Amino acid sequence: MTRREWCIRVFRERLVQREDCFARQNGDGSYALVKSPLTDRAILSHLRGEETVGLLTYSDGTTQWVCIDVDIRRSAAVESIHEKLHQLSIPSLTEFSGCKGFHVWVFFDRPYPNAAARALGKILSESHEVFPKQERISKGCYGSFIKAPLGRHRVTGEWCLFMDNDLSQIETPYEALAAVPSVDLLDLLKRCDPQSATEGKEKKSFDDTSSESPRGKFPSPFLLKDCVSQCLLTGTIPGHRNVAAHILATELRRVGLAEESTLHLLVESWNPKNLPPLEPAELRSVVRSVYGRSPFEYGCRPEGPLRQTIECLGEKRCVYYTTLKRMNRNGGPRP
């Protein structure tokens, strides 16, 4: 593999999500949608500074990165974000935007709902724009673009390269992009206290979207229930696997994952931990049944199938419960 081919591969693997289309930056800084695949030739043209590419997140409303747009060319503005990243042990890359400020990138180990990525962005900074901008992408729509790094800004002609914590240019930007660790977003959000992240200022950690449930209307945050997250990591004992698969698929659908993403996660991560694993065809059938009906949510009542199937971690350890309780003065589902 040549150096050129390797640079294109790193760019595609770390940054490109939706490959069936992209955006091209115009001379005035605006973007034009290109409804054709993002080819290696287009990427190479971007990396050479001949044209500038804009990136989109996945069409199903998930993303593998979050980018904070610090639209001010003052070191203090980005240093405050660096400090929070350091406090939370979050690896990141900072890019000079080529114009007015900086882009701070955090990369995930797999696709997560846009709402989850945006929540992390708001924890890191409440005063700057966060990409992806949209929580959901409607069918036939594309969402907002973000200028890809490692190219040139069409207005200023400045190169948009990665910088270290002292805001000095990194001499090996492609190696930096290839080496930056990816993070488990759900695990990271469990470690974050959104209220303390803003130095005690009261704020809403999640967006005010509401969903219908047997308990009435209350905010339905993207965060997976702790028992569900634990089950994904540990697997399920015989006799409970089918019900657990239905619960997991239901909860993953609730947080915004598309059917294909849910099936992939269960097949690749959860099912191998079962002893023995479910047959692939059986697992596909369960996921298909979940997505083929009206949205549903498992409640946390003691006699319900959720707590009868998956181990409850308890009220004091349940981030989902404490978050929901903080959002809803009337309380929510008790674990």
Secondary structure, 3 states (H helix, E strand, C coil): CCHHHHHHHHHHHHHCCCCCCEEEECCCCCEEEECCCCCHHHHHHHHCCCCCEEECCCCCCEEEEEEEEECCCCHHHHHHHHHHHHHCCCCCEEEECCCCCEEEEEEEEEEEEHHHHHHHHHHHCCCCEEECCCCCCCCCCCCCCEECCCCECCCCCCECCEECCCCCECCCHHHHHHHCCCECHHHHHHHCCCCHHHCCCCCCCCCCCEECCCCCCEECCCCCCHHHHHHHHHCCCCCCHHHHHHHHHHHHHHCCCCHHHHHHHHHHHHHHHCCCCCCHHHHHHHHHHHHCCCCCCCCCCCCCHHHHHCCCCCHHHCHHHHHHHHHCCCCCCCC
